[in-house]
Amino acid sequence: MPTTTGASAAPPTLSSDPAAGPAERADTAARSVRELFGGRALGVPGTLLGAPAHPWPRTRTAPWHYWWQAHLLDALVDAGLRHRDEPVRAEPFRREAHRLLRGITLRSGGRVTRNSYYDDMAWLLLAVGRLAALDRALAGRADVACLDAGSALLARIEQGHTTDLGGGVFWNTRHDVKNTASSAPAALAFVRTHRTEQARAVLAWLQETLWNPERKVFHDGLRLVAAGSGTEVTRLDDRLFSYNSGPVLGALLELADAPGTGAGERSRLLRTAADVVAGAAETFGRSVDGHRVLTTHGGGDAGLFSGILARYLAGAARHPELPEQARRTAAELVTGTAEVLWAGRREADPASDHGATSSPGGEAVAIFSPDPARPAGESQRPGAPVELSTQVQAWTVLEAAARLDRV
């Protein structure tokens, strides 16, 4: 993420071309996020981390948001895979992704598994697995550090998958909550690592325990309130968050396509996946400026939620065996959200806005709104901090739209 100072850079070009295609929009988001937030982990060369906000005072130690970095890694892989037919353009994203993995490892105290939350580690496992695929596509083999991180993360996540509370994956090492946030990405990770029976068990628990059949969405989780005389007392957390639908959708579709899945099970999984798309559209969709868009959840951790859902909706939109209505709905939500976020972006002179530095080409950065219903000129005014999570969310949505444009 090289930058130059504003004094030596050419005047920024503030491009407001609304006709920019999905790939160009995703490239703009990628460059903007990398330029505004990218830096070394603890100042160590050869590493990368995203700052939690921009601007971030150099005199302050940044809070550690492990799972934000996991989704930043996923976005870098998105961009690398999008350019895989042009290795010269794809390779910088692959290198940056590996620098980020080194940065996450360093910031975690030397081990990516030094984390108390199974969902955080599941998200990183998914991203690392996709990075290994990018390695194979560009370099012919996966990097050893990438494979080692994946093996260690998988072993930790398996520790959270127990029969307590009927199944599922614990949220954290206190083992007092099992929820969709941890179980869904873990199920998808189990499918991708050929642990299909574990994936089936987790998906069955989610369906039996946290599925809302009327709304076709998943409740947040199940909390262990007390235990006595061998009887567990639990409380349902019935909050609904958009990201919980995403990895469940991905796990359903990938399990349906997995070797050994029979025709009857495959049909059932695809029907459930179509229900998840319909529920996500009904619960988390709305109309903005004539587009169907995803409702977002604000900033902080929630600033990532709808970007995660968009990632997996894009996969659903491209699945040839989902019903046409489900595919169309998924595509409309992704492309509509991307369109509105792009139209509502605020382009900034990186040499003066928030103290950013100009890129070598003197290009402007794009700042995206956390809420598609409000343009960034209102929600992200000059001088107010911009959070990494919300900008990675926008980047993820724009990458999802670019994938659909390749079909």
N, C-alpha and C positions, 0 to 999 in steps of 0.2 A: 504494500500500500504506500508507494513512494509519493511524497508531496514536496512542493517547493514553497518558498515563502511568497507571500503576496507581492512583495516589492520586486521580485525578479520574474514573476510570471507575467504572461501576456494578459491583457484585459479579458475577463471571462465572457464567454459567449452565452447569452441567455436565450436558449432555444425554446420557443413556445409552440413548435410545430405540432398541432393536434393530430396530424396524419402519421406520426411516427408509428411504425408497426409494433406488434407485441414484443418481438425480439429486441428492437431498439429501446423500447420502454424498460424491459428487464435489464438491459445493459446499463441504462441510466441509473436505475435503482441500485444495481450492483456497485457501480462506481461511486455513487453518492454515499452509500452505507460504508463502504471501505474507506473512503476519504475522511468522512466525518468522525468515524468511531475507531478506526484501526490504529493499533499501537502495539508495542512489544509487551510481553508478559514480564512484569517485574524488571523491565529494562534489559532483558536478556536477548542478545542478537539471535536471529533465526527462529523467533517465536512471534506469535500474534495473539492478541485478545481484542475483543470489542469493548470499548469504554461503555459504562452503563448509560451515560447521557452525554450530550454535547451542548454546550461546552462542559468539560469536567476539570475542576481546579487541580493543577499539578501538585499542589501541596496536600491534597486529601487522598487518603487511601480509598480506592474504589470498593464498594460492596461487591461481594462475589455472587454472581448470578450464573451458576453452572449451566442451567438448562437454556438460558438465553444463548450461551455460546454454542450449545449443541445445535440449536436451530440456525444460528449463523453458519455453522459448519454445513448443515443441510443445504442452505441457500448457496453457498460456494459450490457445493457439489452439483446443485441444479444448474448453475451457470456453466460449469465444466462439461456436464453431460449435454447441455444444449449446444455447445460448440464442439462436440466430440468429432465431428466431421472436418473440423478445422483445428488440428492439433496445436498450431501456433497460438490460437486464441484460447484454446481449452487449457493448455498446460499451465499458464499463470494461475488459474483458479485452483488447479490441483495442487500446485506448490503452496499456495496460500492456505488451502485446507489442511495440508500437513503441518504448516507452521502453526495454525490454530490448534490442531490436536496436540502439538508439543506445548503450546501455551496453556491449554487446559490442564495438561498433565502437570506442568510445573506449578501452576497456580493451585492445583489440588494437593500439593505437597509431594509430588513425585509419583502419585498413583491415581489413575482416573476413577478408581473405585473408592477413593476416600471421600465418601458422600453418604449422607444419612437417608437419602430419598431414592427409592427404587424407580420412581417415575423419571427423575432426572437422569439416572443411569440408563434407563430404557431408551430415552430419547437420544442419548449420545450413542448407544449401541446401534440404533437404526441409522444414524448419520455415518458412523464409522463403517458400517456394512456397505453403505452406498459409496463411500469414499474408496473402499476396496474395489468395488465394481468399476469406478472411474479409473483407478490405477490399472486394472486389467485392460480396460479399453484403450488407454493411452500408452501404457508402459509394458503391457504384456503380463504383468504379475502384480499382486498386491504387496504393498510395503509391509515389512515384518512388524514394525511398530504398530501399524494399523491392525494387523491380525492379532497381535498380543493384546492390544487394548480391547478388541472385540471379545476375545476369549475370557479375559478377566471380568469384563462387564456382564457377560452372559452368566458366568458362574455366580456372581453376586445376585443377579436378578432371580435366578433359580432358587436362591435362598429365601426370597420373598414369596415364592409360590408354594403355599401350604394348603392343607385341608381345613385349617382354622376358619371359622365363620362360613363353612361350606365350600370353600375354594377361593379362587381369585388370587390376586397379588397384593401384598401389603403396600401401603403408601410409603412408610418409613421404617427405620430400624427399631422404633418403639413397638411396632407390631400391635397397634391399637386401632388402625383404620385400614380397610380394604376399599379401593375405589376404582372408578373407571379410569381416572387419570393415570394410574399405574398399571392396571390390568390390561387396558387396551393396547398401549404400545408394547407391553411385554408379550401379549398374544401375537402381535404382528412380528416381533422379533423371533418368537418361537417358530412361526411359519417359515421365516426367512433362513433360520438355522436348522431346518428340517426336523424340528421337534413338533411334529404335527399333532401328536396326541396331547401334549401339553397345551398347544394352541386350542385344540377342541375343548379341553377341559375348562380353560379360562373363558372362552367365548360362551360356553354353556352356563357357567356361573354368572357371567354378566347378564345373559338373557333371563335367567331364572331369578336373579336377585335385584338387578338395578334397571331393567328395561321397563319403560312406561309404554304399554301396548296401545293406549289411546293416542298419545302424542308421538309415538315412534322415536323416542329419544331415551337416553340413559340418564338416570339420576347420578348424582355426583359420587356417593359412596355409602359405606356402612361402617359405623363407628362402634367399637366395643366400649360400652359405658361402664359395665361392672361384671364381675364374675363371682360366682359363689355356688358351692355345692355342685360343681360341675356344670352349672347352667350359665350359658353366656347371655348377657343382656346387651342388645344392640339397639342403635338408633339410626334410622335412615336419614341421610342428608339428601333431601330431594331437590336441591338446586340444580339448574340446568345450564351447562356451559357448552358453547359451540364446539370447542376442540375435542370434547369427549366423543362426539360422533365420528371424527376423522379417522383415527387409527383403528377403530372397530370396523369401519367401512373398508379400510385397507386390508385388515386381517381377513374379513369375510371373502373378499374378492381373491386374495392370494391363496387362501386355503381352498377355495373353489377350484383354482387352477393347479393346485399341488398334485404331484403324482400320488396315486393311491386313493384319491377322493372319488368315490363312486358317483354314478349318475344321479341317484336319488338325493344324496347329500349335497351334491353340487347344485342341483335345482333348488334345494331348500336354502342354501347359503346365498344364492343369487336373489331369491325372493326377499330374504331378510335384508340384503344389501339395498335392494330397491326401496324397501320400507325405510331404511335409515336415511336414504337420500330424500324421500318424501317428508320424513319427520324433520330433517334439518332445514328443508326449504320452508316448511310451515312455521317452525319454532324460531328459526334464526334468520329467516329471509324477510326482506321488505323491499319496497319500491322507492327508488331515489332517482329523480330526473328521468323517469321512464325506463330505468334499468332495474332488474332484480339483483339485489345486493345482499351480502351477509351483514347482519348486525354485529358490531364489534363490542368489546367489553371494557373500553377505557385503556388505561396505561398500566405500568408495572408488569407483573406476570401476565395479566389479562390482555395486555397489548399484543400478545402472540396468538391468542386463541383462534381467531377466525382465519388467520393465515394458515394455521395447521389444518383446519377443516378444508380450506381451499385446495391444499396440496392433495388431499385424498379424493375430493370431489373431481379433480382433474383426472385422476385415475379411473374413477367411475364413468366419467364422460367418454372415456376411450375404450371401455370394456365392451367388446362386441356382443356379448351374450346377456347384458342387462337389457331390460325392456327399453324401448325407444324413449318413452316418456321420462324414465329415470335418467337416461343419458342426457336428454335435452335439458332437463331441470338442472342437473349438475353443471353442465356447460354454461347455462345462462347465469347461474350464481357466480361462477368463476369469472367469466368474461364481463359480466355486469359490474362486479365489485372492482375488477381491474380498471375498467373504463372510467368509473366514477373517481377512484383514487387518482388515476392519472390526470383527469380533467381538473381535479381539485388540488393538485400539487402546488407548492410554492417554490419557484426557482430562485435561488439565492446566489449572490456573489460570494464564493467561498472565501475570498480574501477579507471580507468585512463582516459577513453575517455570522454571529456567534464566535467570531475569532477564528474561523476555519482558515485553512491555507489553500491556495489555488493549486489545482492539478497542473501537471506539465503542459497540458494543452490549453490551459486557461478556461476550461469549461465550468459551467455553473453546476451546483449540486441541486438535486431535487429533494424537497422535504415534503413528506406525505402526512396527511391527516390521520389521526388514530380512528376517526369516525367518518365513513364515506358520506354521511349526510351533511358534514360540515367541511368546507374547503380549508386547506391548511392555512390560508391567509387569516382565517378566524381562529382555528384551533391551535396553530403553531406560529404565533406572531413572532417577528424578529425580537430577539432578546430573551425569549422564554426557552428554557432547556428542552431539548428534543431527546426522547428516550430511545435507546437502541431497540428495545422490544417492538415498539410500534413501527419502526422503519424496517426491521427485518420482516415483520408481518407484511408490510406493503411489498417488499421485494419478493417474498414468497408467493403472494397473490399474482404479481406480474410474471413471475417465472411459470406459475401454473397456467396462466393465460397463454404464454408463449408456447408451452408444450401443446396446448390444444390447437394452436395455429399451425403446428407442424403436421397435423393429421392430414 
